[in-house]
């Protein structure tokens, strides 16, 4: 139930609200990125902030490596930069700064100076985006010591985790799936934090453990809800933080269900799910009666055409089929087919920006 303490808002508005509150609280918080002053303001996440905070919100030239270095310099001199990229691919031009400088800065100076900054990266598919603008490359950043990597699945966590990221003394990579920006949820109006590194149990169950994050957590919950109507009971866990990786709740759940399916947001091979399952296996004394499975985007560059792209992605229907396979279930699962394209979340979706 909504009350004066909560408001039903979109994921993009939750991001905007977090940034607004963080800037109001701390005058050292600055925001910049491509599109920071454009009419759509990075999917609406920077709406009205330029007008309110003037010189603390600004657009940047298309020189990603240089501007990321500037963000590092600003942070070690007392500012709290929040840099945004409208595509994760744009950040690839700044990997030298992120991997070789930002992630190692605290270590190289014995903790005397830390790179307290946030880099917002937008991931996910979109119509006609093709192989170079529709990727989810979270595992690249999660591989690097010195970085914290978060990827919330809902507006409430998005606001709280972004505030936590801005206040964190470590550099944080903050992933936003572009399909999440229009999702609505009840969000507290107050200034609050959601702890980084603490997965959440979204639904309790006993037959199989489902683990996911970001947009695919929503598809996973759809699948679990449909299966529950057919007496197939799933436990669903939102990983939400990819580094540091905390598997305590997941391990406890897997010991109960004896089965895990990791639904990856990106590629399944060499992905986040591989690491989670590896840690689960290494913490079990005997894996004889356990089942370990993972699914994700097909290990192939994403095609621009819908006729081919549809084979790359997974959705709640494919998740259901995989769960049935793991459980050796012969049940006929009934669900309503939604009239949506594989590369747009709904018929009202406008893109690419």
C-alpha positions as a Markdown table, in Angstrom:
| # | Residue | x | y | z |
|---|---|---|---|---|
| 1 | Unk | 0.0 | 0.0 | 0.0 |
| 2 | Unk | 1.3 | 3.5 | -0.9 |
| 3 | Unk | 1.5 | 6.0 | 1.9 |
| 4 | Unk | 3.2 | 9.4 | 2.5 |
| 5 | Unk | 6.5 | 7.5 | 3.0 |
| 6 | Unk | 6.5 | 5.8 | -0.4 |
| 7 | Unk | 5.8 | 6.7 | -4.0 |
| 8 | Unk | 5.2 | 4.7 | -7.1 |
| 9 | Unk | 7.9 | 5.8 | -9.6 |
| 10 | Unk | 9.9 | 4.5 | -12.5 |
| 11 | Unk | 13.4 | 3.0 | -12.3 |
| 12 | Unk | 14.7 | 6.1 | -14.2 |
| 13 | Unk | 13.0 | 8.4 | -11.7 |
| 14 | Unk | 14.5 | 6.5 | -8.8 |
| 15 | Unk | 18.0 | 7.0 | -10.2 |
| 16 | Unk | 17.1 | 10.7 | -10.7 |
| 17 | Unk | 15.8 | 11.0 | -7.1 |
| 18 | Unk | 19.0 | 9.3 | -5.7 |
| 19 | Unk | 21.2 | 11.7 | -7.6 |
| 20 | Unk | 19.2 | 14.7 | -6.6 |
| 21 | Unk | 19.3 | 13.8 | -2.9 |
| 22 | Unk | 23.0 | 13.0 | -3.0 |
| 23 | Unk | 23.8 | 16.3 | -4.6 |
| 24 | Unk | 21.6 | 18.2 | -2.1 |
| 25 | Unk | 23.4 | 16.4 | 0.8 |
| 26 | Unk | 26.9 | 16.7 | -0.5 |
| 27 | Unk | 28.1 | 19.7 | -2.6 |
| 28 | Unk | 31.1 | 17.7 | -3.8 |
| 29 | Unk | 28.9 | 15.3 | -5.9 |
| 30 | Unk | 29.2 | 16.2 | -9.6 |
| 31 | Unk | 27.5 | 14.5 | -12.6 |
| 32 | Unk | 28.7 | 14.3 | -16.2 |
| 33 | Unk | 28.4 | 12.2 | -19.3 |
| 34 | Unk | 27.3 | 12.2 | -22.9 |
| 35 | Unk | 23.7 | 13.4 | -23.0 |
| 36 | Unk | 23.8 | 15.0 | -19.6 |
| 37 | Unk | 22.3 | 18.2 | -21.1 |
| 38 | Unk | 20.3 | 16.5 | -24.0 |
| 39 | Unk | 16.5 | 16.8 | -24.0 |
| 40 | Unk | 16.1 | 13.1 | -22.9 |
| 41 | Unk | 18.8 | 13.5 | -20.2 |
| 42 | Unk | 20.2 | 9.9 | -20.3 |
| 43 | Unk | 16.8 | 8.1 | -20.4 |
| 44 | Unk | 15.4 | 10.7 | -18.0 |
| 45 | Unk | 17.8 | 9.9 | -15.1 |
| 46 | Unk | 19.3 | 13.4 | -15.1 |
| 47 | Unk | 16.0 | 15.3 | -15.6 |
| 48 | Unk | 16.0 | 18.8 | -14.2 |
| 49 | Unk | 19.4 | 18.3 | -12.4 |
| 50 | Unk | 21.3 | 20.7 | -14.7 |
| 51 | Unk | 18.8 | 23.4 | -14.0 |
| 52 | Unk | 19.0 | 22.8 | -10.3 |
| 53 | Unk | 22.7 | 22.3 | -9.8 |
| 54 | Unk | 24.1 | 24.3 | -12.8 |
| 55 | Unk | 27.9 | 23.9 | -13.0 |
| 56 | Unk | 27.8 | 20.6 | -11.1 |
| 57 | Unk | 26.1 | 18.8 | -14.1 |
| 58 | Unk | 27.6 | 19.0 | -17.5 |
| 59 | Unk | 28.0 | 17.3 | -20.9 |
| 60 | Unk | 31.3 | 15.9 | -22.1 |
| 61 | Unk | 33.2 | 15.6 | -25.4 |
| 62 | Unk | 33.3 | 12.1 | -26.9 |
| 63 | Unk | 36.7 | 11.4 | -25.3 |
| 64 | Unk | 35.9 | 8.6 | -22.9 |
| 65 | Unk | 39.4 | 7.7 | -21.8 |
| 66 | Unk | 40.3 | 11.3 | -21.0 |
| 67 | Unk | 37.1 | 12.1 | -19.2 |
| 68 | Unk | 37.4 | 9.0 | -17.1 |
| 69 | Unk | 40.9 | 10.1 | -16.1 |
| 70 | Unk | 39.5 | 13.5 | -15.1 |
| 71 | Unk | 36.9 | 11.7 | -13.0 |
| 72 | Unk | 39.8 | 9.9 | -11.2 |
| 73 | Unk | 41.6 | 13.2 | -10.7 |
| 74 | Unk | 38.5 | 14.9 | -9.3 |
| 75 | Unk | 37.8 | 12.1 | -6.9 |
| 76 | Unk | 41.3 | 12.0 | -5.3 |
| 77 | Unk | 41.0 | 15.7 | -4.8 |
| 78 | Unk | 37.8 | 15.5 | -2.8 |
| 79 | Unk | 35.0 | 15.5 | -5.3 |
| 80 | Unk | 32.5 | 12.6 | -5.7 |
| 81 | Unk | 32.1 | 12.2 | -9.5 |
| 82 | Unk | 29.3 | 10.2 | -11.1 |
| 83 | Unk | 30.1 | 9.5 | -14.7 |
| 84 | Unk | 27.4 | 8.1 | -17.0 |
| 85 | Unk | 27.7 | 6.2 | -20.3 |
| 86 | Unk | 24.6 | 5.7 | -22.4 |
| 87 | Unk | 26.1 | 2.4 | -23.6 |
| 88 | Unk | 28.5 | 0.0 | -21.9 |
| 89 | Unk | 30.4 | -0.2 | -25.2 |
| 90 | Unk | 31.3 | 3.5 | -24.9 |
| 91 | Unk | 33.2 | 2.7 | -21.6 |
| 92 | Unk | 35.4 | 0.2 | -23.5 |
| 93 | Unk | 37.4 | 3.2 | -24.7 |
| 94 | Unk | 38.2 | 4.0 | -21.1 |
| 95 | Unk | 39.2 | 0.6 | -19.9 |
| 96 | Unk | 42.8 | 1.6 | -19.4 |
| 97 | Unk | 41.7 | 4.2 | -16.9 |
| 98 | Unk | 39.2 | 1.9 | -15.1 |
| 99 | Unk | 41.3 | -1.2 | -14.9 |
| 100 | Unk | 44.8 | 0.1 | -14.7 |
| 101 | Unk | 44.3 | 3.3 | -12.7 |
| 102 | Unk | 41.0 | 3.6 | -10.9 |
| 103 | Unk | 40.7 | 0.1 | -9.6 |
| 104 | Unk | 44.3 | 0.1 | -8.3 |
| 105 | Unk | 44.6 | 3.6 | -7.0 |
| 106 | Unk | 44.0 | 2.9 | -3.3 |
| 107 | Unk | 46.3 | -0.1 | -3.4 |
| 108 | Unk | 49.2 | 1.8 | -5.1 |
| 109 | Unk | 49.2 | 4.5 | -2.5 |
| 110 | Unk | 48.6 | 2.3 | 0.6 |
| 111 | Unk | 45.0 | 3.5 | 1.1 |
| 112 | Unk | 45.9 | 7.1 | 1.6 |
| 113 | Unk | 43.8 | 8.2 | -1.3 |
| 114 | Unk | 40.8 | 6.3 | -2.7 |
| 115 | Unk | 39.0 | 6.7 | -6.0 |
| 116 | Unk | 35.5 | 7.5 | -4.6 |
| 117 | Unk | 33.6 | 7.6 | -7.8 |
| 118 | Unk | 30.7 | 6.0 | -9.6 |
| 119 | Unk | 30.5 | 5.0 | -13.3 |
| 120 | Unk | 27.0 | 4.4 | -14.6 |
| 121 | Unk | 26.9 | 2.0 | -17.5 |
| 122 | Unk | 23.7 | 1.3 | -19.5 |
| 123 | Unk | 23.4 | -2.3 | -20.8 |
| 124 | Unk | 20.9 | -4.4 | -22.8 |
| 125 | Unk | 19.3 | -4.9 | -26.1 |
| 126 | Unk | 17.4 | -2.5 | -28.3 |
| 127 | Unk | 15.8 | -2.5 | -31.8 |
| 128 | Unk | 18.4 | -2.6 | -34.6 |
| 129 | Unk | 21.3 | -2.1 | -32.2 |
| 130 | Unk | 23.2 | -5.1 | -33.5 |
| 131 | Unk | 26.5 | -6.4 | -32.2 |
| 132 | Unk | 28.2 | -3.2 | -31.1 |
| 133 | Unk | 25.4 | -1.5 | -29.0 |
| 134 | Unk | 23.4 | -4.2 | -27.3 |
| 135 | Unk | 25.8 | -6.0 | -25.1 |
| 136 | Unk | 25.8 | -6.8 | -21.4 |
| 137 | Unk | 29.5 | -7.0 | -20.4 |
| 138 | Unk | 29.2 | -7.1 | -16.6 |
| 139 | Unk | 31.7 | -9.9 | -16.2 |
| 140 | Unk | 34.5 | -7.8 | -17.7 |
| 141 | Unk | 34.3 | -5.4 | -14.8 |
| 142 | Unk | 33.5 | -8.0 | -12.1 |
| 143 | Unk | 36.8 | -9.6 | -13.0 |
| 144 | Unk | 38.8 | -6.6 | -11.7 |
| 145 | Unk | 39.9 | -6.4 | -8.0 |
| 146 | Unk | 39.5 | -3.0 | -6.6 |
| 147 | Unk | 36.1 | -2.3 | -8.2 |
| 148 | Unk | 32.7 | -2.8 | -6.7 |
| 149 | Unk | 30.1 | -3.8 | -9.3 |
| 150 | Unk | 26.3 | -3.6 | -8.7 |
| 151 | Unk | 23.3 | -4.2 | -11.0 |
| 152 | Unk | 19.9 | -3.6 | -9.3 |
| 153 | Unk | 16.7 | -5.1 | -10.7 |
| 154 | Unk | 14.0 | -2.7 | -9.4 |
| 155 | Unk | 13.5 | 1.0 | -8.6 |
| 156 | Unk | 13.7 | 0.7 | -4.8 |
| 157 | Unk | 17.1 | -1.0 | -4.9 |
| 158 | Unk | 18.3 | 1.3 | -7.7 |
| 159 | Unk | 17.8 | 4.4 | -5.5 |
| 160 | Unk | 19.3 | 2.8 | -2.4 |
| 161 | Unk | 22.2 | 1.2 | -4.1 |
| 162 | Unk | 23.1 | 4.3 | -6.1 |
| 163 | Unk | 23.2 | 6.4 | -2.8 |
| 164 | Unk | 25.4 | 3.7 | -1.3 |
| 165 | Unk | 27.6 | 3.7 | -4.3 |
| 166 | Unk | 28.1 | 7.5 | -4.2 |
| 167 | Unk | 28.9 | 7.3 | -0.5 |
| 168 | Unk | 31.3 | 4.3 | -0.9 |
| 169 | Unk | 35.0 | 5.0 | -0.6 |
| 170 | Unk | 35.7 | 2.6 | -3.4 |
| 171 | Unk | 35.1 | 3.0 | -7.2 |
| 172 | Unk | 31.7 | 1.5 | -8.1 |
| 173 | Unk | 30.5 | 0.3 | -11.5 |
| 174 | Unk | 26.7 | 0.8 | -11.6 |
| 175 | Unk | 24.9 | -1.2 | -14.3 |
| 176 | Unk | 21.5 | -0.1 | -15.5 |
| 177 | Unk | 19.6 | -2.3 | -18.0 |
| 178 | Unk | 17.8 | 0.0 | -20.4 |
| 179 | Unk | 14.6 | -2.0 | -20.2 |
| 180 | Unk | 14.4 | -1.4 | -16.5 |
| 181 | Unk | 14.1 | 2.4 | -16.8 |
| 182 | Unk | 10.3 | 2.2 | -17.4 |
| 183 | Unk | 9.6 | -0.3 | -14.6 |
| 184 | Unk | 7.6 | 1.1 | -11.7 |
| 185 | Unk | 7.8 | 0.2 | -8.0 |
| 186 | Unk | 7.1 | 1.7 | -4.6 |
| 187 | Unk | 10.1 | 3.7 | -3.5 |
| 188 | Unk | 10.7 | 5.4 | -0.1 |
| 189 | Unk | 10.7 | 9.2 | -0.4 |
| 190 | Unk | 13.5 | 9.5 | 2.2 |
| 191 | Unk | 17.2 | 9.3 | 1.8 |
| 192 | Unk | 18.2 | 5.7 | 2.3 |
| 193 | Unk | 20.9 | 3.2 | 1.5 |
| 194 | Unk | 20.7 | -0.4 | 0.3 |
| 195 | Unk | 23.7 | -2.4 | 1.3 |
| 196 | Unk | 26.2 | -3.4 | -1.4 |
| 197 | Unk | 27.1 | -7.1 | -1.4 |
| 198 | Unk | 23.9 | -8.5 | 0.1 |
| 199 | Unk | 21.8 | -10.7 | -2.3 |
| 200 | Unk | 18.0 | -10.8 | -1.6 |
| 201 | Unk | 15.6 | -13.6 | -1.5 |
| 202 | Unk | 12.6 | -12.4 | -3.6 |
| 203 | Unk | 10.6 | -15.6 | -3.4 |
| 204 | Unk | 10.9 | -18.7 | -1.1 |
| 205 | Unk | 10.7 | -22.2 | -2.5 |
| 206 | Unk | 12.0 | -25.7 | -2.1 |
| 207 | Unk | 12.3 | -27.4 | -5.5 |
| 208 | Unk | 14.9 | -25.4 | -7.3 |
| 209 | Unk | 17.0 | -22.3 | -6.6 |
| 210 | Unk | 16.9 | -19.6 | -9.3 |
| 211 | Unk | 19.5 | -16.8 | -9.2 |
| 212 | Unk | 19.6 | -13.8 | -11.4 |
| 213 | Unk | 20.1 | -10.0 | -11.4 |
| 214 | Unk | 19.2 | -6.8 | -13.4 |
| 215 | Unk | 16.5 | -7.2 | -16.0 |
| 216 | Unk | 16.7 | -11.0 | -16.1 |
| 217 | Unk | 15.6 | -11.1 | -12.5 |
| 218 | Unk | 12.2 | -9.8 | -13.7 |
| 219 | Unk | 12.0 | -12.5 | -16.3 |
| 220 | Unk | 12.9 | -15.1 | -13.7 |
| 221 | Unk | 10.2 | -13.9 | -11.4 |
| 222 | Unk | 7.6 | -14.2 | -14.2 |
| 223 | Unk | 8.7 | -17.8 | -14.8 |
| 224 | Unk | 8.5 | -18.6 | -11.1 |
| 225 | Unk | 5.0 | -17.1 | -10.8 |
| 226 | Unk | 3.7 | -19.1 | -13.7 |
| 227 | Unk | 5.3 | -22.3 | -12.5 |
| 228 | Unk | 3.8 | -21.8 | -9.0 |
| 229 | Unk | 0.3 | -22.1 | -10.5 |
| 230 | Unk | 1.4 | -25.5 | -11.7 |
| 231 | Unk | 2.7 | -26.6 | -8.3 |
| 232 | Unk | 6.4 | -26.1 | -9.2 |
| 233 | Unk | 7.9 | -24.2 | -6.3 |
| 234 | Unk | 11.0 | -22.1 | -7.0 |
| 235 | Unk | 13.2 | -20.0 | -4.7 |
| 236 | Unk | 14.3 | -16.8 | -6.4 |
| 237 | Unk | 17.4 | -14.8 | -5.4 |
| 238 | Unk | 18.4 | -11.4 | -6.7 |
| 239 | Unk | 22.2 | -11.3 | -6.8 |
| 240 | Unk | 22.2 | -7.5 | -7.3 |
| 241 | Unk | 26.0 | -7.2 | -6.5 |
| 242 | Unk | 28.5 | -8.9 | -8.8 |
| 243 | Unk | 31.6 | -7.8 | -6.9 |
| 244 | Unk | 32.1 | -8.4 | -4.0 |
| 245 | Unk | 30.4 | -11.7 | -4.6 |
| 246 | Unk | 28.5 | -12.9 | -1.5 |
| 247 | Unk | 27.1 | -16.5 | -2.0 |
| 248 | Unk | 26.0 | -17.2 | 1.6 |
| 249 | Unk | 22.2 | -17.0 | 1.0 |
| 250 | Unk | 22.6 | -18.8 | -2.4 |
| 251 | Unk | 24.6 | -21.6 | -0.8 |
| 252 | Unk | 22.1 | -22.1 | 1.9 |
| 253 | Unk | 19.3 | -22.2 | -0.6 |
| 254 | Unk | 21.1 | -24.7 | -2.9 |
| 255 | Unk | 21.8 | -27.0 | 0.1 |
| 256 | Unk | 18.0 | -27.0 | 0.6 |
| 257 | Unk | 16.8 | -27.5 | -3.0 |
| 258 | Unk | 19.8 | -29.5 | -4.4 |
| 259 | Unk | 19.4 | -27.7 | -7.7 |
| 260 | Unk | 20.4 | -24.3 | -9.1 |
| 261 | Unk | 19.7 | -22.5 | -12.3 |
| 262 | Unk | 21.6 | -19.2 | -12.8 |
| 263 | Unk | 19.9 | -16.9 | -15.3 |
| 264 | Unk | 22.6 | -14.7 | -16.6 |
| 265 | Unk | 22.0 | -11.1 | -17.9 |
| 266 | Unk | 24.9 | -11.4 | -20.4 |
| 267 | Unk | 26.8 | -14.3 | -22.0 |
| 268 | Unk | 26.6 | -17.5 | -20.1 |
| 269 | Unk | 30.1 | -18.6 | -21.1 |
| 270 | Unk | 32.8 | -17.1 | -18.8 |
| 271 | Unk | 30.0 | -15.2 | -17.1 |
| 272 | Unk | 28.8 | -14.3 | -13.6 |
| 273 | Unk | 26.9 | -17.5 | -13.4 |
| 274 | Unk | 30.0 | -19.5 | -14.0 |
| 275 | Unk | 31.7 | -17.9 | -11.0 |
| 276 | Unk | 28.7 | -18.3 | -8.7 |
| 277 | Unk | 28.4 | -22.0 | -9.5 |
| 278 | Unk | 32.1 | -22.5 | -9.1 |
| 279 | Unk | 32.0 | -21.0 | -5.6 |
| 280 | Unk | 28.9 | -23.1 | -4.7 |
| 281 | Unk | 30.6 | -26.3 | -5.8 |
| 282 | Unk | 33.8 | -25.5 | -3.9 |
| 283 | Unk | 31.7 | -25.0 | -0.7 |
| 284 | Unk | 29.9 | -28.3 | -0.9 |
| 285 | Unk | 31.5 | -31.5 | 0.5 |
| 286 | Unk | 29.6 | -33.8 | -1.8 |
| 287 | Unk | 27.9 | -32.7 | -5.1 |
| 288 | Unk | 26.7 | -36.2 | -6.1 |
| 289 | Unk | 22.9 | -35.4 | -5.7 |
| 290 | Unk | 23.1 | -31.8 | -6.8 |
| 291 | Unk | 22.3 | -30.2 | -10.2 |
| 292 | Unk | 24.1 | -27.1 | -11.5 |
| 293 | Unk | 22.8 | -25.2 | -14.6 |
| 294 | Unk | 23.1 | -21.8 | -16.2 |
| 295 | Unk | 21.7 | -20.0 | -19.2 |
| 296 | Unk | 22.3 | -16.7 | -20.8 |
| 297 | Unk | 22.7 | -14.9 | -24.1 |
| 298 | Unk | 23.8 | -17.1 | -26.9 |
| 299 | Unk | 27.6 | -17.0 | -27.3 |
| 300 | Unk | 27.6 | -15.1 | -30.6 |
| 301 | Unk | 27.6 | -11.5 | -31.6 |
| 302 | Unk | 24.0 | -10.1 | -31.6 |
| 303 | Unk | 22.4 | -9.7 | -35.0 |
| 304 | Unk | 20.7 | -6.5 | -36.0 |
| 305 | Unk | 17.7 | -8.2 | -37.6 |
| 306 | Unk | 14.9 | -9.5 | -35.3 |
| 307 | Unk | 14.8 | -12.7 | -37.4 |
| 308 | Unk | 18.2 | -13.7 | -36.0 |
| 309 | Unk | 18.3 | -11.7 | -32.7 |
| 310 | Unk | 15.4 | -13.8 | -31.3 |
| 311 | Unk | 17.7 | -16.8 | -31.1 |
| 312 | Unk | 20.2 | -14.9 | -29.0 |
| 313 | Unk | 18.1 | -13.8 | -26.0 |
| 314 | Unk | 16.3 | -15.7 | -23.3 |
| 315 | Unk | 13.0 | -14.8 | -21.6 |
| 316 | Unk | 10.6 | -16.3 | -19.1 |
| 317 | Unk | 9.4 | -18.9 | -21.6 |
| 318 | Unk | 12.9 | -20.3 | -22.2 |
| 319 | Unk | 13.5 | -20.2 | -18.4 |
| 320 | Unk | 10.4 | -22.3 | -17.8 |
| 321 | Unk | 11.5 | -24.8 | -20.4 |
| 322 | Unk | 14.9 | -25.1 | -18.7 |
| 323 | Unk | 13.4 | -25.5 | -15.3 |
| 324 | Unk | 11.2 | -28.3 | -16.6 |
| 325 | Unk | 14.2 | -30.0 | -18.1 |
| 326 | Unk | 16.1 | -29.8 | -14.8 |
| 327 | Unk | 13.2 | -31.1 | -12.8 |
| 328 | Unk | 12.3 | -33.8 | -15.4 |
| 329 | Unk | 8.8 | -32.4 | -15.4 |
| 330 | Unk | 6.3 | -33.4 | -18.1 |
| 331 | Unk | 3.7 | -30.9 | -17.1 |
| 332 | Unk | 2.1 | -28.7 | -19.7 |
| 333 | Unk | 2.7 | -25.1 | -18.7 |
| 334 | Unk | 0.1 | -22.6 | -19.8 |
| 335 | Unk | 0.7 | -18.9 | -20.1 |
| 336 | Unk | -0.5 | -16.0 | -22.1 |
| 337 | Unk | 1.8 | -14.9 | -25.0 |
| 338 | Unk | 2.5 | -11.2 | -24.9 |
| 339 | Unk | 2.6 | -9.2 | -28.1 |
| 340 | Unk | 6.2 | -7.9 | -27.8 |
| 341 | Unk | 9.3 | -8.0 | -29.9 |
| 342 | Unk | 12.5 | -9.7 | -28.8 |
| 343 | Unk | 14.3 | -6.3 | -28.8 |
| 344 | Unk | 11.7 | -4.0 | -27.2 |
| 345 | Unk | 10.2 | -4.5 | -23.8 |
| 346 | Unk | 6.7 | -3.3 | -24.9 |
| 347 | Unk | 5.0 | -1.8 | -27.8 |
| 348 | Unk | 5.4 | 1.8 | -26.4 |
| 349 | Unk | 9.2 | 1.5 | -26.2 |
| 350 | Unk | 11.0 | 4.3 | -27.9 |
| 351 | Unk | 14.7 | 4.1 | -28.7 |
| 352 | Unk | 17.5 | 3.9 | -29.3 |
| 353 | Unk | 18.0 | 6.8 | -26.8 |
